Amino acid sequence: MTTIRADENLKDIPVLIMSASRGLEQSALDAGANDFIAKPFDMGDMISRVRTYIK
């Protein structure tokens, strides 16, 4: 199985995980996600985080 981070063509793509399960945050970050947002989330916060990663 190839992961995004292991693929040279994909490794620099930001990964933002959204989940209703707050307990998954550390697992998502450990797996290589750049950020985690717990649902329900504030739309302004999500937009701000996305902007951070697409600059």
mmCIF entry with sequence, helices, sheets and N, C-alpha, C, O atoms, coordinates in Angstrom:
data_MODEL
# 
_entry.id   MODEL 
# 
_entity.id                         1 
_entity.type                       polymer 
_entity.pdbx_number_of_molecules   1 
# 
_entity_poly.entity_id                      1 
_entity_poly.type                           'polypeptide(L)' 
_entity_poly.nstd_linkage                   no 
_entity_poly.nstd_monomer                   no 
_entity_poly.pdbx_seq_one_letter_code       MTTIRADENLKDIPVLIMSASRGLEQSALDAGANDFIAKPFDMGDMISRVRTYIK 
_entity_poly.pdbx_seq_one_letter_code_can   MTTIRADENLKDIPVLIMSASRGLEQSALDAGANDFIAKPFDMGDMISRVRTYIK 
_entity_poly.pdbx_strand_id                 A 
# 
loop_
_entity_poly_seq.entity_id 
_entity_poly_seq.num 
_entity_poly_seq.mon_id 
_entity_poly_seq.hetero 
1 1  MET n 
1 2  THR n 
1 3  THR n 
1 4  ILE n 
1 5  ARG n 
1 6  ALA n 
1 7  ASP n 
1 8  GLU n 
1 9  ASN n 
1 10 LEU n 
1 11 LYS n 
1 12 ASP n 
1 13 ILE n 
1 14 PRO n 
1 15 VAL n 
1 16 LEU n 
1 17 ILE n 
1 18 MET n 
1 19 SER n 
1 20 ALA n 
1 21 SER n 
1 22 ARG n 
1 23 GLY n 
1 24 LEU n 
1 25 GLU n 
1 26 GLN n 
1 27 SER n 
1 28 ALA n 
1 29 LEU n 
1 30 ASP n 
1 31 ALA n 
1 32 GLY n 
1 33 ALA n 
1 34 ASN n 
1 35 ASP n 
1 36 PHE n 
1 37 ILE n 
1 38 ALA n 
1 39 LYS n 
1 40 PRO n 
1 41 PHE n 
1 42 ASP n 
1 43 MET n 
1 44 GLY n 
1 45 ASP n 
1 46 MET n 
1 47 ILE n 
1 48 SER n 
1 49 ARG n 
1 50 VAL n 
1 51 ARG n 
1 52 THR n 
1 53 TYR n 
1 54 ILE n 
1 55 LYS n 
# 
_struct_asym.id          A 
_struct_asym.entity_id   1 
# 
loop_
_struct_conf.conf_type_id 
_struct_conf.id 
_struct_conf.pdbx_PDB_helix_id 
_struct_conf.beg_label_comp_id 
_struct_conf.beg_label_asym_id 
_struct_conf.beg_label_seq_id 
_struct_conf.pdbx_beg_PDB_ins_code 
_struct_conf.end_label_comp_id 
_struct_conf.end_label_asym_id 
_struct_conf.end_label_seq_id 
_struct_conf.pdbx_end_PDB_ins_code 
_struct_conf.beg_auth_comp_id 
_struct_conf.beg_auth_asym_id 
_struct_conf.beg_auth_seq_id 
_struct_conf.end_auth_comp_id 
_struct_conf.end_auth_asym_id 
_struct_conf.end_auth_seq_id 
_struct_conf.pdbx_PDB_helix_class 
_struct_conf.details 
_struct_conf.pdbx_PDB_helix_length 
HELX_P HELX_P1 AA1 ARG A 22 ? LEU A 24 ? ARG A 22 LEU A 24 5 ? 3  
HELX_P HELX_P2 AA2 GLU A 25 ? ASP A 30 ? GLU A 25 ASP A 30 1 ? 6  
HELX_P HELX_P3 AA3 MET A 43 ? ILE A 54 ? MET A 43 ILE A 54 1 ? 12 
# 
_struct_conf_type.id          HELX_P 
_struct_conf_type.criteria    ? 
_struct_conf_type.reference   ? 
# 
_struct_sheet.id               AA1 
_struct_sheet.type             ? 
_struct_sheet.number_strands   2 
_struct_sheet.details          ? 
# 
_struct_sheet_order.sheet_id     AA1 
_struct_sheet_order.range_id_1   1 
_struct_sheet_order.range_id_2   2 
_struct_sheet_order.offset       ? 
_struct_sheet_order.sense        parallel 
# 
loop_
_struct_sheet_range.sheet_id 
_struct_sheet_range.id 
_struct_sheet_range.beg_label_comp_id 
_struct_sheet_range.beg_label_asym_id 
_struct_sheet_range.beg_label_seq_id 
_struct_sheet_range.pdbx_beg_PDB_ins_code 
_struct_sheet_range.end_label_comp_id 
_struct_sheet_range.end_label_asym_id 
_struct_sheet_range.end_label_seq_id 
_struct_sheet_range.pdbx_end_PDB_ins_code 
_struct_sheet_range.beg_auth_comp_id 
_struct_sheet_range.beg_auth_asym_id 
_struct_sheet_range.beg_auth_seq_id 
_struct_sheet_range.end_auth_comp_id 
_struct_sheet_range.end_auth_asym_id 
_struct_sheet_range.end_auth_seq_id 
AA1 1 LEU A 16 ? SER A 19 ? LEU A 16 SER A 19 
AA1 2 ASP A 35 ? ALA A 38 ? ASP A 35 ALA A 38 
# 
loop_
_atom_site.group_PDB 
_atom_site.id 
_atom_site.type_symbol 
_atom_site.label_atom_id 
_atom_site.label_alt_id 
_atom_site.label_comp_id 
_atom_site.label_asym_id 
_atom_site.label_entity_id 
_atom_site.label_seq_id 
_atom_site.pdbx_PDB_ins_code 
_atom_site.Cartn_x 
_atom_site.Cartn_y 
_atom_site.Cartn_z 
_atom_site.occupancy 
_atom_site.B_iso_or_equiv 
_atom_site.pdbx_formal_charge 
_atom_site.auth_seq_id 
_atom_site.auth_comp_id 
_atom_site.auth_asym_id 
_atom_site.auth_atom_id 
_atom_site.pdbx_PDB_model_num 
ATOM 1   N N  . MET A 1 1  ? 0.846   -1.178 0.000  1.00 0.00 ? 1  MET A N  1 
ATOM 2   C CA . MET A 1 1  ? 0.000   0.000  0.000  1.00 0.00 ? 1  MET A CA 1 
ATOM 3   C C  . MET A 1 1  ? 0.891   1.241  0.000  1.00 0.00 ? 1  MET A C  1 
ATOM 4   O O  . MET A 1 1  ? 1.803   1.352  0.820  1.00 0.00 ? 1  MET A O  1 
ATOM 5   N N  . THR A 1 2  ? 0.637   2.148  -0.892 1.00 0.00 ? 2  THR A N  1 
ATOM 6   C CA . THR A 1 2  ? 1.382   3.396  -0.979 1.00 0.00 ? 2  THR A CA 1 
ATOM 7   C C  . THR A 1 2  ? 0.598   4.498  -0.286 1.00 0.00 ? 2  THR A C  1 
ATOM 8   O O  . THR A 1 2  ? -0.606  4.650  -0.496 1.00 0.00 ? 2  THR A O  1 
ATOM 9   N N  . THR A 1 3  ? 1.288   5.254  0.530  1.00 0.00 ? 3  THR A N  1 
ATOM 10  C CA . THR A 1 3  ? 0.630   6.377  1.198  1.00 0.00 ? 3  THR A CA 1 
ATOM 11  C C  . THR A 1 3  ? 0.921   7.658  0.430  1.00 0.00 ? 3  THR A C  1 
ATOM 12  O O  . THR A 1 3  ? 1.841   7.710  -0.386 1.00 0.00 ? 3  THR A O  1 
ATOM 13  N N  . ILE A 1 4  ? 0.146   8.668  0.692  1.00 0.00 ? 4  ILE A N  1 
ATOM 14  C CA . ILE A 1 4  ? 0.351   9.952  0.032  1.00 0.00 ? 4  ILE A CA 1 
ATOM 15  C C  . ILE A 1 4  ? 1.754   10.471 0.316  1.00 0.00 ? 4  ILE A C  1 
ATOM 16  O O  . ILE A 1 4  ? 2.418   10.963 -0.596 1.00 0.00 ? 4  ILE A O  1 
ATOM 17  N N  . ARG A 1 5  ? 2.209   10.376 1.530  1.00 0.00 ? 5  ARG A N  1 
ATOM 18  C CA . ARG A 1 5  ? 3.520   10.897 1.913  1.00 0.00 ? 5  ARG A CA 1 
ATOM 19  C C  . ARG A 1 5  ? 4.662   10.107 1.264  1.00 0.00 ? 5  ARG A C  1 
ATOM 20  O O  . ARG A 1 5  ? 5.750   10.651 1.075  1.00 0.00 ? 5  ARG A O  1 
ATOM 21  N N  . ALA A 1 6  ? 4.437   8.850  0.926  1.00 0.00 ? 6  ALA A N  1 
ATOM 22  C CA . ALA A 1 6  ? 5.475   8.030  0.305  1.00 0.00 ? 6  ALA A CA 1 
ATOM 23  C C  . ALA A 1 6  ? 5.559   8.225  -1.205 1.00 0.00 ? 6  ALA A C  1 
ATOM 24  O O  . ALA A 1 6  ? 6.567   7.871  -1.816 1.00 0.00 ? 6  ALA A O  1 
ATOM 25  N N  . ASP A 1 7  ? 4.525   8.776  -1.808 1.00 0.00 ? 7  ASP A N  1 
ATOM 26  C CA . ASP A 1 7  ? 4.493   8.981  -3.256 1.00 0.00 ? 7  ASP A CA 1 
ATOM 27  C C  . ASP A 1 7  ? 5.128   10.327 -3.579 1.00 0.00 ? 7  ASP A C  1 
ATOM 28  O O  . ASP A 1 7  ? 4.623   11.366 -3.152 1.00 0.00 ? 7  ASP A O  1 
ATOM 29  N N  . GLU A 1 8  ? 6.215   10.324 -4.317 1.00 0.00 ? 8  GLU A N  1 
ATOM 30  C CA . GLU A 1 8  ? 6.952   11.544 -4.650 1.00 0.00 ? 8  GLU A CA 1 
ATOM 31  C C  . GLU A 1 8  ? 6.066   12.601 -5.319 1.00 0.00 ? 8  GLU A C  1 
ATOM 32  O O  . GLU A 1 8  ? 6.274   13.796 -5.109 1.00 0.00 ? 8  GLU A O  1 
ATOM 33  N N  . ASN A 1 9  ? 5.095   12.185 -6.108 1.00 0.00 ? 9  ASN A N  1 
ATOM 34  C CA . ASN A 1 9  ? 4.207   13.122 -6.799 1.00 0.00 ? 9  ASN A CA 1 
ATOM 35  C C  . ASN A 1 9  ? 3.123   13.713 -5.900 1.00 0.00 ? 9  ASN A C  1 
ATOM 36  O O  . ASN A 1 9  ? 2.533   14.740 -6.235 1.00 0.00 ? 9  ASN A O  1 
ATOM 37  N N  . LEU A 1 10 ? 2.862   13.084 -4.782 1.00 0.00 ? 10 LEU A N  1 
ATOM 38  C CA . LEU A 1 10 ? 1.766   13.509 -3.909 1.00 0.00 ? 10 LEU A CA 1 
ATOM 39  C C  . LEU A 1 10 ? 2.213   14.007 -2.544 1.00 0.00 ? 10 LEU A C  1 
ATOM 40  O O  . LEU A 1 10 ? 1.414   14.594 -1.815 1.00 0.00 ? 10 LEU A O  1 
ATOM 41  N N  . LYS A 1 11 ? 3.459   13.790 -2.187 1.00 0.00 ? 11 LYS A N  1 
ATOM 42  C CA . LYS A 1 11 ? 3.916   14.011 -0.814 1.00 0.00 ? 11 LYS A CA 1 
ATOM 43  C C  . LYS A 1 11 ? 3.743   15.433 -0.294 1.00 0.00 ? 11 LYS A C  1 
ATOM 44  O O  . LYS A 1 11 ? 3.669   15.639 0.918  1.00 0.00 ? 11 LYS A O  1 
ATOM 45  N N  . ASP A 1 12 ? 3.677   16.416 -1.189 1.00 0.00 ? 12 ASP A N  1 
ATOM 46  C CA . ASP A 1 12 ? 3.547   17.801 -0.743 1.00 0.00 ? 12 ASP A CA 1 
ATOM 47  C C  . ASP A 1 12 ? 2.114   18.310 -0.714 1.00 0.00 ? 12 ASP A C  1 
ATOM 48  O O  . ASP A 1 12 ? 1.884   19.486 -0.431 1.00 0.00 ? 12 ASP A O  1 
ATOM 49  N N  . ILE A 1 13 ? 1.151   17.449 -0.999 1.00 0.00 ? 13 ILE A N  1 
ATOM 50  C CA . ILE A 1 13 ? -0.260  17.831 -0.948 1.00 0.00 ? 13 ILE A CA 1 
ATOM 51  C C  . ILE A 1 13 ? -0.705  17.892 0.514  1.00 0.00 ? 13 ILE A C  1 
ATOM 52  O O  . ILE A 1 13 ? -0.565  16.908 1.240  1.00 0.00 ? 13 ILE A O  1 
ATOM 53  N N  . PRO A 1 14 ? -1.240  19.034 0.955  1.00 0.00 ? 14 PRO A N  1 
ATOM 54  C CA . PRO A 1 14 ? -1.702  19.133 2.337  1.00 0.00 ? 14 PRO A CA 1 
ATOM 55  C C  . PRO A 1 14 ? -2.896  18.201 2.587  1.00 0.00 ? 14 PRO A C  1 
ATOM 56  O O  . PRO A 1 14 ? -3.773  18.047 1.738  1.00 0.00 ? 14 PRO A O  1 
ATOM 57  N N  . VAL A 1 15 ? -2.902  17.597 3.752  1.00 0.00 ? 15 VAL A N  1 
ATOM 58  C CA . VAL A 1 15 ? -3.992  16.689 4.144  1.00 0.00 ? 15 VAL A CA 1 
ATOM 59  C C  . VAL A 1 15 ? -4.635  17.245 5.410  1.00 0.00 ? 15 VAL A C  1 
ATOM 60  O O  . VAL A 1 15 ? -3.980  17.400 6.440  1.00 0.00 ? 15 VAL A O  1 
ATOM 61  N N  . LEU A 1 16 ? -5.923  17.541 5.313  1.00 0.00 ? 16 LEU A N  1 
ATOM 62  C CA . LEU A 1 16 ? -6.699  18.054 6.433  1.00 0.00 ? 16 LEU A CA 1 
ATOM 63  C C  . LEU A 1 16 ? -7.805  17.044 6.718  1.00 0.00 ? 16 LEU A C  1 
ATOM 64  O O  . LEU A 1 16 ? -8.661  16.801 5.867  1.00 0.00 ? 16 LEU A O  1 
ATOM 65  N N  . ILE A 1 17 ? -7.790  16.464 7.893  1.00 0.00 ? 17 ILE A N  1 
ATOM 66  C CA . ILE A 1 17 ? -8.768  15.446 8.272  1.00 0.00 ? 17 ILE A CA 1 
ATOM 67  C C  . ILE A 1 17 ? -9.898  16.106 9.062  1.00 0.00 ? 17 ILE A C  1 
ATOM 68  O O  . ILE A 1 17 ? -9.650  16.902 9.968  1.00 0.00 ? 17 ILE A O  1 
ATOM 69  N N  . MET A 1 18 ? -11.136 15.769 8.711  1.00 0.00 ? 18 MET A N  1 
ATOM 70  C CA . MET A 1 18 ? -12.305 16.219 9.452  1.00 0.00 ? 18 MET A CA 1 
ATOM 71  C C  . MET A 1 18 ? -13.048 14.985 9.947  1.00 0.00 ? 18 MET A C  1 
ATOM 72  O O  . MET A 1 18 ? -13.320 14.062 9.180  1.00 0.00 ? 18 MET A O  1 
ATOM 73  N N  . SER A 1 19 ? -13.370 14.979 11.235 1.00 0.00 ? 19 SER A N  1 
ATOM 74  C CA . SER A 1 19 ? -14.061 13.831 11.798 1.00 0.00 ? 19 SER A CA 1 
ATOM 75  C C  . SER A 1 19 ? -14.910 14.256 12.989 1.00 0.00 ? 19 SER A C  1 
ATOM 76  O O  . SER A 1 19 ? -14.588 15.214 13.692 1.00 0.00 ? 19 SER A O  1 
ATOM 77  N N  . ALA A 1 20 ? -15.984 13.537 13.197 1.00 0.00 ? 20 ALA A N  1 
ATOM 78  C CA . ALA A 1 20 ? -16.826 13.767 14.366 1.00 0.00 ? 20 ALA A CA 1 
ATOM 79  C C  . ALA A 1 20 ? -16.229 13.092 15.599 1.00 0.00 ? 20 ALA A C  1 
ATOM 80  O O  . ALA A 1 20 ? -16.673 13.330 16.722 1.00 0.00 ? 20 ALA A O  1 
ATOM 81  N N  . SER A 1 21 ? -15.231 12.259 15.384 1.00 0.00 ? 21 SER A N  1 
ATOM 82  C CA . SER A 1 21 ? -14.581 11.547 16.481 1.00 0.00 ? 21 SER A CA 1 
ATOM 83  C C  . SER A 1 21 ? -13.331 12.302 16.913 1.00 0.00 ? 21 SER A C  1 
ATOM 84  O O  . SER A 1 21 ? -12.276 12.167 16.293 1.00 0.00 ? 21 SER A O  1 
ATOM 85  N N  . ARG A 1 22 ? -13.443 13.088 17.963 1.00 0.00 ? 22 ARG A N  1 
ATOM 86  C CA . ARG A 1 22 ? -12.325 13.898 18.439 1.00 0.00 ? 22 ARG A CA 1 
ATOM 87  C C  . ARG A 1 22 ? -11.139 13.044 18.870 1.00 0.00 ? 22 ARG A C  1 
ATOM 88  O O  . ARG A 1 22 ? -10.004 13.521 18.874 1.00 0.00 ? 22 ARG A O  1 
ATOM 89  N N  . GLY A 1 23 ? -11.384 11.813 19.224 1.00 0.00 ? 23 GLY A N  1 
ATOM 90  C CA . GLY A 1 23 ? -10.321 10.918 19.664 1.00 0.00 ? 23 GLY A CA 1 
ATOM 91  C C  . GLY A 1 23 ? -9.371  10.511 18.553 1.00 0.00 ? 23 GLY A C  1 
ATOM 92  O O  . GLY A 1 23 ? -8.340  9.892  18.817 1.00 0.00 ? 23 GLY A O  1 
ATOM 93  N N  . LEU A 1 24 ? -9.700  10.847 17.322 1.00 0.00 ? 24 LEU A N  1 
ATOM 94  C CA . LEU A 1 24 ? -8.849  10.470 16.194 1.00 0.00 ? 24 LEU A CA 1 
ATOM 95  C C  . LEU A 1 24 ? -7.799  11.516 15.846 1.00 0.00 ? 24 LEU A C  1 
ATOM 96  O O  . LEU A 1 24 ? -6.973  11.286 14.963 1.00 0.00 ? 24 LEU A O  1 
ATOM 97  N N  . GLU A 1 25 ? -7.814  12.640 16.510 1.00 0.00 ? 25 GLU A N  1 
ATOM 98  C CA . GLU A 1 25 ? -6.899  13.720 16.140 1.00 0.00 ? 25 GLU A CA 1 
ATOM 99  C C  . GLU A 1 25 ? -5.440  13.275 16.165 1.00 0.00 ? 25 GLU A C  1 
ATOM 100 O O  . GLU A 1 25 ? -4.727  13.463 15.180 1.00 0.00 ? 25 GLU A O  1 
ATOM 101 N N  . GLN A 1 26 ? -4.993  12.700 17.249 1.00 0.00 ? 26 GLN A N  1 
ATOM 102 C CA . GLN A 1 26 ? -3.584  12.310 17.333 1.00 0.00 ? 26 GLN A CA 1 
ATOM 103 C C  . GLN A 1 26 ? -3.244  11.227 16.315 1.00 0.00 ? 26 GLN A C  1 
ATOM 104 O O  . GLN A 1 26 ? -2.159  11.234 15.733 1.00 0.00 ? 26 GLN A O  1 
ATOM 105 N N  . SER A 1 27 ? -4.166  10.304 16.103 1.00 0.00 ? 27 SER A N  1 
ATOM 106 C CA . SER A 1 27 ? -3.940  9.260  15.096 1.00 0.00 ? 27 SER A CA 1 
ATOM 107 C C  . SER A 1 27 ? -3.806  9.855  13.707 1.00 0.00 ? 27 SER A C  1 
ATOM 108 O O  . SER A 1 27 ? -2.952  9.425  12.931 1.00 0.00 ? 27 SER A O  1 
ATOM 109 N N  . ALA A 1 28 ? -4.636  10.838 13.379 1.00 0.00 ? 28 ALA A N  1 
ATOM 110 C CA . ALA A 1 28 ? -4.576  11.491 12.072 1.00 0.00 ? 28 ALA A CA 1 
ATOM 111 C C  . ALA A 1 28 ? -3.245  12.208 11.890 1.00 0.00 ? 28 ALA A C  1 
ATOM 112 O O  . ALA A 1 28 ? -2.623  12.111 10.832 1.00 0.00 ? 28 ALA A O  1 
ATOM 113 N N  . LEU A 1 29 ? -2.811  12.922 12.913 1.00 0.00 ? 29 LEU A N  1 
ATOM 114 C CA . LEU A 1 29 ? -1.538  13.637 12.837 1.00 0.00 ? 29 LEU A CA 1 
ATOM 115 C C  . LEU A 1 29 ? -0.367  12.661 12.761 1.00 0.00 ? 29 LEU A C  1 
ATOM 116 O O  . LEU A 1 29 ? 0.583   12.877 12.008 1.00 0.00 ? 29 LEU A O  1 
ATOM 117 N N  . ASP A 1 30 ? -0.442  11.594 13.539 1.00 0.00 ? 30 ASP A N  1 
ATOM 118 C CA . ASP A 1 30 ? 0.616   10.573 13.500 1.00 0.00 ? 30 ASP A CA 1 
ATOM 119 C C  . ASP A 1 30 ? 0.700   9.895  12.133 1.00 0.00 ? 30 ASP A C  1 
ATOM 120 O O  . ASP A 1 30 ? 1.770   9.453  11.714 1.00 0.00 ? 30 ASP A O  1 
ATOM 121 N N  . ALA A 1 31 ? -0.439  9.819  11.443 1.00 0.00 ? 31 ALA A N  1 
ATOM 122 C CA . ALA A 1 31 ? -0.485  9.177  10.127 1.00 0.00 ? 31 ALA A CA 1 
ATOM 123 C C  . ALA A 1 31 ? 0.001   10.111 9.014  1.00 0.00 ? 31 ALA A C  1 
ATOM 124 O O  . ALA A 1 31 ? 0.117   9.695  7.862  1.00 0.00 ? 31 ALA A O  1 
ATOM 125 N N  . GLY A 1 32 ? 0.285   11.369 9.356  1.00 0.00 ? 32 GLY A N  1 
ATOM 126 C CA . GLY A 1 32 ? 0.834   12.278 8.362  1.00 0.00 ? 32 GLY A CA 1 
ATOM 127 C C  . GLY A 1 32 ? -0.056  13.422 7.949  1.00 0.00 ? 32 GLY A C  1 
ATOM 128 O O  . GLY A 1 32 ? 0.323   14.216 7.089  1.00 0.00 ? 32 GLY A O  1 
ATOM 129 N N  . ALA A 1 33 ? -1.240  13.529 8.544  1.00 0.00 ? 33 ALA A N  1 
ATOM 130 C CA . ALA A 1 33 ? -2.109  14.660 8.211  1.00 0.00 ? 33 ALA A CA 1 
ATOM 131 C C  . ALA A 1 33 ? -1.456  15.956 8.681  1.00 0.00 ? 33 ALA A C  1 
ATOM 132 O O  . ALA A 1 33 ? -0.752  15.976 9.691  1.00 0.00 ? 33 ALA A O  1 
ATOM 133 N N  . ASN A 1 34 ? -1.693  17.023 7.951  1.00 0.00 ? 34 ASN A N  1 
ATOM 134 C CA . ASN A 1 34 ? -1.172  18.324 8.351  1.00 0.00 ? 34 ASN A CA 1 
ATOM 135 C C  . ASN A 1 34 ? -1.991  18.940 9.476  1.00 0.00 ? 34 ASN A C  1 
ATOM 136 O O  . ASN A 1 34 ? -1.466  19.679 10.310 1.00 0.00 ? 34 ASN A O  1 
ATOM 137 N N  . ASP A 1 35 ? -3.289  18.624 9.490  1.00 0.00 ? 35 ASP A N  1 
ATOM 138 C CA . ASP A 1 35 ? -4.166  19.256 10.471 1.00 0.00 ? 35 ASP A CA 1 
ATOM 139 C C  . ASP A 1 35 ? -5.405  18.386 10.669 1.00 0.00 ? 35 ASP A C  1 
ATOM 140 O O  . ASP A 1 35 ? -5.685  17.486 9.878  1.00 0.00 ? 35 ASP A O  1 
ATOM 141 N N  . PHE A 1 36 ? -6.134  18.675 11.734 1.00 0.00 ? 36 PHE A N  1 
ATOM 142 C CA . PHE A 1 36 ? -7.351  17.935 12.083 1.00 0.00 ? 36 PHE A CA 1 
ATOM 143 C C  . PHE A 1 36 ? -8.400  18.935 12.542 1.00 0.00 ? 36 PHE A C  1 
ATOM 144 O O  . PHE A 1 36 ? -8.107  19.842 13.322 1.00 0.00 ? 36 PHE A O  1 
ATOM 145 N N  . ILE A 1 37 ? -9.604  18.767 12.062 1.00 0.00 ? 37 ILE A N  1 
ATOM 146 C CA . ILE A 1 37 ? -10.734 19.584 12.504 1.00 0.00 ? 37 ILE A CA 1 
ATOM 147 C C  . ILE A 1 37 ? -11.833 18.651 12.984 1.00 0.00 ? 37 ILE A C  1 
ATOM 148 O O  . ILE A 1 37 ? -12.262 17.749 12.264 1.00 0.00 ? 37 ILE A O  1 
ATOM 149 N N  . ALA A 1 38 ? -12.283 18.882 14.220 1.00 0.00 ? 38 ALA A N  1 
ATOM 150 C CA . ALA A 1 38 ? -13.356 18.067 14.783 1.00 0.00 ? 38 ALA A CA 1 
ATOM 151 C C  . ALA A 1 38 ? -14.701 18.670 14.384 1.00 0.00 ? 38 ALA A C  1 
ATOM 152 O O  . ALA A 1 38 ? -14.890 19.886 14.417 1.00 0.00 ? 38 ALA A O  1 
ATOM 153 N N  . LYS A 1 39 ? -15.628 17.793 14.006 1.00 0.00 ? 39 LYS A N  1 
ATOM 154 C CA . LYS A 1 39 ? -16.993 18.218 13.692 1.00 0.00 ? 39 LYS A CA 1 
ATOM 155 C C  . LYS A 1 39 ? -17.784 18.291 14.983 1.00 0.00 ? 39 LYS A C  1 
ATOM 156 O O  . LYS A 1 39 ? -17.506 17.512 15.895 1.00 0.00 ? 39 LYS A O  1 
ATOM 157 N N  . PRO A 1 40 ? -18.731 19.163 15.106 1.00 0.00 ? 40 PRO A N  1 
ATOM 158 C CA . PRO A 1 40 ? -19.033 20.238 14.175 1.00 0.00 ? 40 PRO A CA 1 
ATOM 159 C C  . PRO A 1 40 ? -17.935 21.293 14.267 1.00 0.00 ? 40 PRO A C  1 
ATOM 160 O O  . PRO A 1 40 ? -17.353 21.507 15.331 1.00 0.00 ? 40 PRO A O  1 
ATOM 161 N N  . PHE A 1 41 ? -17.665 21.937 13.161 1.00 0.00 ? 41 PHE A N  1 
ATOM 162 C CA . PHE A 1 41 ? -16.608 22.935 13.131 1.00 0.00 ? 41 PHE A CA 1 
ATOM 163 C C  . PHE A 1 41 ? -17.163 24.262 12.652 1.00 0.00 ? 41 PHE A C  1 
ATOM 164 O O  . PHE A 1 41 ? -18.205 24.323 11.999 1.00 0.00 ? 41 PHE A O  1 
ATOM 165 N N  . ASP A 1 42 ? -16.452 25.311 12.988 1.00 0.00 ? 42 ASP A N  1 
ATOM 166 C CA . ASP A 1 42 ? -16.804 26.653 12.549 1.00 0.00 ? 42 ASP A CA 1 
ATOM 167 C C  . ASP A 1 42 ? -16.289 26.835 11.119 1.00 0.00 ? 42 ASP A C  1 
ATOM 168 O O  . ASP A 1 42 ? -15.111 26.594 10.854 1.00 0.00 ? 42 ASP A O  1 
ATOM 169 N N  . MET A 1 43 ? -17.144 27.249 10.212 1.00 0.00 ? 43 MET A N  1 
ATOM 170 C CA . MET A 1 43 ? -16.766 27.388 8.804  1.00 0.00 ? 43 MET A CA 1 
ATOM 171 C C  . MET A 1 43 ? -15.611 28.378 8.637  1.00 0.00 ? 43 MET A C  1 
ATOM 172 O O  . MET A 1 43 ? -14.723 28.155 7.815  1.00 0.00 ? 43 MET A O  1 
ATOM 173 N N  . GLY A 1 44 ? -15.615 29.448 9.395  1.00 0.00 ? 44 GLY A N  1 
ATOM 174 C CA . GLY A 1 44 ? -14.524 30.416 9.318  1.00 0.00 ? 44 GLY A CA 1 
ATOM 175 C C  . GLY A 1 44 ? -13.196 29.802 9.709  1.00 0.00 ? 44 GLY A C  1 
ATOM 176 O O  . GLY A 1 44 ? -12.168 30.093 9.097  1.00 0.00 ? 44 GLY A O  1 
ATOM 177 N N  . ASP A 1 45 ? -13.211 28.947 10.731 1.00 0.00 ? 45 ASP A N  1 
ATOM 178 C CA . ASP A 1 45 ? -11.995 28.257 11.167 1.00 0.00 ? 45 ASP A CA 1 
ATOM 179 C C  . ASP A 1 45 ? -11.500 27.313 10.074 1.00 0.00 ? 45 ASP A C  1 
ATOM 180 O O  . ASP A 1 45 ? -10.303 27.257 9.792  1.00 0.00 ? 45 ASP A O  1 
ATOM 181 N N  . MET A 1 46 ? -12.413 26.578 9.466  1.00 0.00 ? 46 MET A N  1 
ATOM 182 C CA . MET A 1 46 ? -12.011 25.656 8.407  1.00 0.00 ? 46 MET A CA 1 
ATOM 183 C C  . MET A 1 46 ? -11.405 26.417 7.230  1.00 0.00 ? 46 MET A C  1 
ATOM 184 O O  . MET A 1 46 ? -10.366 26.018 6.704  1.00 0.00 ? 46 MET A O  1 
ATOM 185 N N  . ILE A 1 47 ? -12.039 27.497 6.817  1.00 0.00 ? 47 ILE A N  1 
ATOM 186 C CA . ILE A 1 47 ? -11.528 28.289 5.695  1.00 0.00 ? 47 ILE A CA 1 
ATOM 187 C C  . ILE A 1 47 ? -10.147 28.847 6.023  1.00 0.00 ? 47 ILE A C  1 
ATOM 188 O O  . ILE A 1 47 ? -9.261  28.852 5.168  1.00 0.00 ? 47 ILE A O  1 
ATOM 189 N N  . SER A 1 48 ? -9.963  29.309 7.235  1.00 0.00 ? 48 SER A N  1 
ATOM 190 C CA . SER A 1 48 ? -8.667  29.838 7.666  1.00 0.00 ? 48 SER A CA 1 
ATOM 191 C C  . SER A 1 48 ? -7.581  28.762 7.585  1.00 0.00 ? 48 SER A C  1 
ATOM 192 O O  . SER A 1 48 ? -6.474  29.020 7.114  1.00 0.00 ? 48 SER A O  1 
ATOM 193 N N  . ARG A 1 49 ? -7.910  27.560 8.047  1.00 0.00 ? 49 ARG A N  1 
ATOM 194 C CA . ARG A 1 49 ? -6.929  26.479 8.006  1.00 0.00 ? 49 ARG A CA 1 
ATOM 195 C C  . ARG A 1 49 ? -6.610  26.064 6.576  1.00 0.00 ? 49 ARG A C  1 
ATOM 196 O O  . ARG A 1 49 ? -5.450  25.816 6.245  1.00 0.00 ? 49 ARG A O  1 
ATOM 197 N N  . VAL A 1 50 ? -7.624  25.988 5.733  1.00 0.00 ? 50 VAL A N  1 
ATOM 198 C CA . VAL A 1 50 ? -7.390  25.629 4.327  1.00 0.00 ? 50 VAL A CA 1 
ATOM 199 C C  . VAL A 1 50 ? -6.502  26.686 3.681  1.00 0.00 ? 50 VAL A C  1 
ATOM 200 O O  . VAL A 1 50 ? -5.564  26.348 2.959  1.00 0.00 ? 50 VAL A O  1 
ATOM 201 N N  . ARG A 1 51 ? -6.783  27.936 3.929  1.00 0.00 ? 51 ARG A N  1 
ATOM 202 C CA . ARG A 1 51 ? -5.945  29.011 3.348  1.00 0.00 ? 51 ARG A CA 1 
ATOM 203 C C  . ARG A 1 51 ? -4.492  28.877 3.778  1.00 0.00 ? 51 ARG A C  1 
ATOM 204 O O  . ARG A 1 51 ? -3.582  29.136 2.991  1.00 0.00 ? 51 ARG A O  1 
ATOM 205 N N  . THR A 1 52 ? -4.274  28.475 5.020  1.00 0.00 ? 52 THR A N  1 
ATOM 206 C CA . THR A 1 52 ? -2.913  28.281 5.523  1.00 0.00 ? 52 THR A CA 1 
ATOM 207 C C  . THR A 1 52 ? -2.149  27.290 4.654  1.00 0.00 ? 52 THR A C  1 
ATOM 208 O O  . THR A 1 52 ? -0.965  27.486 4.383  1.00 0.00 ? 52 THR A O  1 
ATOM 209 N N  . TYR A 1 53 ? -2.813  26.237 4.221  1.00 0.00 ? 53 TYR A N  1 
ATOM 210 C CA . TYR A 1 53 ? -2.138  25.162 3.498  1.00 0.00 ? 53 TYR A CA 1 
ATOM 211 C C  . TYR A 1 53 ? -2.097  25.347 1.983  1.00 0.00 ? 53 TYR A C  1 
ATOM 212 O O  . TYR A 1 53 ? -1.354  24.648 1.294  1.00 0.00 ? 53 TYR A O  1 
ATOM 213 N N  . ILE A 1 54 ? -2.888  26.282 1.460  1.00 0.00 ? 54 ILE A N  1 
ATOM 214 C CA . ILE A 1 54 ? -2.848  26.451 0.006  1.00 0.00 ? 54 ILE A CA 1 
ATOM 215 C C  . ILE A 1 54 ? -2.007  27.651 -0.428 1.00 0.00 ? 54 ILE A C  1 
ATOM 216 O O  . ILE A 1 54 ? -1.934  27.962 -1.617 1.00 0.00 ? 54 ILE A O  1 
ATOM 217 N N  . LYS A 1 55 ? -1.386  28.312 0.516  1.00 0.00 ? 55 LYS A N  1 
ATOM 218 C CA . LYS A 1 55 ? -0.518  29.446 0.190  1.00 0.00 ? 55 LYS A CA 1 
ATOM 219 C C  . LYS A 1 55 ? 0.734   28.969 -0.497 1.00 0.00 ? 55 LYS A C  1 
ATOM 220 O O  . LYS A 1 55 ? 1.591   29.779 -0.851 1.00 0.00 ? 55 LYS A O  1 
# 
